Amino acid sequence: MRTKYKPWALPFLKEHSDLAYPTFKKDKFFDNTLEMEIGGGKGDFIISQATKHPKTHYLMIERVISVAAPAVKKLIENDINNVRVIYDNFINVSHALKNNSINKIYLNFSDPWPKKKHAKRRLTSPLFMNDYYRILKKDGLIVFKTDQRPLYEYTKSVLEKEKFTIILDNPHYNKLDKDDSLTEYETKFREEKKTIYRLILKKI
């Protein structure tokens, strides 16, 4: 879905450089509690998680500036201080993330890139999964949700069994788990009675 350009977005993000970064930078905020959402949208999911778990630190990566800015605005309005936002592509950020530094990675309703020629762009392609394996701690988790069955099936098909094991496979994720939160898309999908698929993968 094309996002409407917001001329105020980039100046706003720069004004709030304590919460939003144009790329990864070393910061004592990134401690041993860190969890990360890639493609965080307007922040509904990460704000809900951060509210439930105030002692956990969260990193949200969102490449679209006109989407990241409203998320940061919500952080400020809700007085959330345990989230930081990077407005850049994950692929530009991943190399700066330390090995074995992330507890959980959330992939919520990522772009399915349905054409075969675009498969390498999927956030669960082998290229990305190798990055996740490196930065996740031992027994760290990838929590994945989608409304796209082909992406769900693809994700299971590319798993390397020596790296990840499936600890939850729910092709009919109807009832929200207590440790989960809704995204803005998911709220709409559930109202429309769309099927939601969920996987939880553990680093071996």
PLY file of the C-alpha trace (Angstrom):
ply
format ascii 1.0
element vertex 204
property float x
property float y
property float z
element edge 203
property int vertex1
property int vertex2
end_header
0.00 0.00 0.00
1.43 3.37 -1.04
1.96 5.76 1.86
1.04 9.40 1.52
4.06 11.68 1.70
4.23 13.71 4.92
6.49 16.76 4.56
6.66 17.17 8.34
7.92 13.61 8.94
11.69 13.94 8.45
12.05 17.25 10.35
10.00 15.70 13.17
12.23 12.61 13.33
15.36 14.78 13.36
13.87 16.91 16.13
13.39 13.78 18.25
16.82 12.27 17.70
16.77 10.86 21.24
14.09 8.38 20.12
14.61 8.05 16.36
17.85 7.35 14.53
18.57 7.50 10.78
20.79 4.42 11.21
22.11 2.23 14.00
24.38 3.88 16.55
25.99 2.60 19.70
23.79 3.40 22.65
23.60 2.04 26.18
19.86 1.65 25.49
20.64 -1.51 23.49
21.15 -3.77 26.48
20.64 -7.49 27.14
16.83 -7.21 27.20
16.59 -6.07 23.56
13.78 -7.21 21.26
13.29 -5.98 17.69
10.44 -5.50 15.24
11.32 -5.21 11.55
8.77 -3.21 9.56
7.03 -1.71 12.56
4.56 0.46 10.66
2.86 3.12 12.73
3.90 1.51 15.99
0.72 -0.04 17.40
2.35 -3.42 18.05
5.58 -2.20 19.58
3.83 0.36 21.79
1.50 -2.32 23.15
4.43 -4.67 23.82
6.47 -1.91 25.45
3.57 -1.01 27.71
3.14 -4.64 28.80
6.87 -5.09 29.41
8.32 -1.77 30.61
11.64 -3.35 31.65
12.27 -4.71 28.15
13.93 -2.52 25.54
12.57 -2.54 22.00
14.03 -1.53 18.67
11.61 -0.83 15.82
12.94 -0.63 12.28
10.77 1.12 9.70
12.24 2.28 6.40
9.34 4.55 5.33
9.86 7.95 6.94
6.21 8.97 6.56
5.27 5.87 8.55
8.05 5.98 11.13
7.24 9.57 12.13
3.65 8.83 13.29
5.05 5.90 15.30
7.48 8.18 17.10
4.70 10.68 17.67
2.69 7.92 19.39
5.68 7.05 21.58
5.80 10.63 22.78
2.04 10.93 23.28
1.96 7.69 25.27
5.11 8.51 27.27
6.85 5.33 26.10
10.57 5.45 26.91
11.66 1.85 26.27
11.44 1.96 22.44
13.85 3.35 19.87
13.09 3.66 16.15
15.52 3.40 13.24
14.16 4.80 9.97
16.16 2.79 7.50
16.14 -0.61 5.77
17.06 -3.54 7.97
19.65 -4.63 5.44
21.49 -1.33 6.03
21.33 -1.80 9.79
21.99 -5.50 10.28
25.78 -5.36 9.88
26.02 -2.98 12.85
24.05 -5.25 15.19
26.23 -7.41 17.41
26.26 -11.19 17.29
24.01 -12.82 19.89
22.49 -9.50 21.00
18.74 -9.84 20.32
16.23 -11.88 22.32
13.29 -11.77 19.89
12.64 -10.63 16.36
9.06 -9.80 15.36
7.98 -10.02 11.71
4.40 -8.81 11.50
2.57 -8.88 8.15
5.69 -8.27 6.10
5.48 -7.52 2.38
4.96 -10.98 0.78
6.77 -10.11 -2.47
4.62 -12.69 -4.29
6.56 -12.87 -7.56
9.19 -15.62 -7.64
11.83 -13.24 -9.00
11.43 -11.10 -5.87
11.74 -13.99 -3.38
15.09 -12.78 -2.06
13.39 -9.58 -0.84
11.09 -11.48 1.52
12.04 -10.90 5.14
12.17 -14.65 5.67
14.42 -15.41 2.68
17.65 -17.29 3.46
19.65 -14.06 3.24
17.65 -12.45 6.04
17.36 -15.66 8.06
21.16 -15.87 8.16
21.29 -12.36 9.58
18.67 -13.23 12.19
20.61 -16.32 13.21
23.75 -14.27 13.76
22.18 -11.52 15.85
19.81 -13.68 17.91
20.96 -15.08 21.21
20.96 -18.85 21.70
17.31 -19.91 22.11
16.27 -16.51 20.73
12.94 -16.36 18.92
11.52 -15.18 15.62
7.80 -14.46 15.98
6.14 -14.31 12.58
2.56 -13.39 11.57
1.03 -13.04 8.11
-2.29 -13.13 6.31
-0.54 -14.55 3.22
-0.52 -18.34 3.09
2.17 -18.47 0.32
4.54 -16.47 2.55
3.76 -18.71 5.51
4.48 -21.85 3.45
7.59 -20.29 1.93
8.95 -19.41 5.37
8.63 -22.99 6.56
10.20 -24.29 3.35
13.41 -22.27 3.66
14.16 -23.05 7.31
17.51 -24.67 7.94
16.89 -27.31 10.58
20.37 -26.99 12.03
19.71 -23.31 12.76
16.04 -22.99 13.70
13.32 -25.21 15.05
9.58 -24.51 14.89
8.12 -24.34 18.38
4.69 -23.06 17.31
2.94 -23.51 13.97
-0.58 -22.08 13.94
-2.27 -21.78 10.51
-5.48 -20.54 12.17
-4.35 -17.96 14.67
-7.77 -16.83 15.82
-7.30 -15.97 19.49
-4.58 -13.49 20.41
-1.99 -14.90 22.83
-1.55 -12.95 26.05
2.08 -12.16 25.16
1.15 -10.93 21.68
-0.21 -7.57 20.47
-2.21 -6.36 17.50
-0.75 -4.39 14.62
-2.86 -1.80 12.78
-3.17 -4.21 9.85
-4.08 -7.13 12.07
-6.93 -5.23 13.68
-8.41 -4.71 10.22
-7.75 -8.30 9.11
-9.47 -9.74 12.17
-12.50 -7.53 11.60
-12.63 -8.88 8.04
-12.33 -12.49 9.36
-9.15 -13.08 7.39
-7.06 -16.12 8.20
-3.89 -15.27 10.11
-0.88 -17.59 10.16
1.64 -17.60 12.98
5.03 -19.23 13.47
7.45 -19.06 16.36
10.98 -20.20 15.53
13.78 -20.81 18.02
17.48 -20.48 17.32
19.21 -23.73 18.12
0 1
1 2
2 3
3 4
4 5
5 6
6 7
7 8
8 9
9 10
10 11
11 12
12 13
13 14
14 15
15 16
16 17
17 18
18 19
19 20
20 21
21 22
22 23
23 24
24 25
25 26
26 27
27 28
28 29
29 30
30 31
31 32
32 33
33 34
34 35
35 36
36 37
37 38
38 39
39 40
40 41
41 42
42 43
43 44
44 45
45 46
46 47
47 48
48 49
49 50
50 51
51 52
52 53
53 54
54 55
55 56
56 57
57 58
58 59
59 60
60 61
61 62
62 63
63 64
64 65
65 66
66 67
67 68
68 69
69 70
70 71
71 72
72 73
73 74
74 75
75 76
76 77
77 78
78 79
79 80
80 81
81 82
82 83
83 84
84 85
85 86
86 87
87 88
88 89
89 90
90 91
91 92
92 93
93 94
94 95
95 96
96 97
97 98
98 99
99 100
100 101
101 102
102 103
103 104
104 105
105 106
106 107
107 108
108 109
109 110
110 111
111 112
112 113
113 114
114 115
115 116
116 117
117 118
118 119
119 120
120 121
121 122
122 123
123 124
124 125
125 126
126 127
127 128
128 129
129 130
130 131
131 132
132 133
133 134
134 135
135 136
136 137
137 138
138 139
139 140
140 141
141 142
142 143
143 144
144 145
145 146
146 147
147 148
148 149
149 150
150 151
151 152
152 153
153 154
154 155
155 156
156 157
157 158
158 159
159 160
160 161
161 162
162 163
163 164
164 165
165 166
166 167
167 168
168 169
169 170
170 171
171 172
172 173
173 174
174 175
175 176
176 177
177 178
178 179
179 180
180 181
181 182
182 183
183 184
184 185
185 186
186 187
187 188
188 189
189 190
190 191
191 192
192 193
193 194
194 195
195 196
196 197
197 198
198 199
199 200
200 201
201 202
202 203
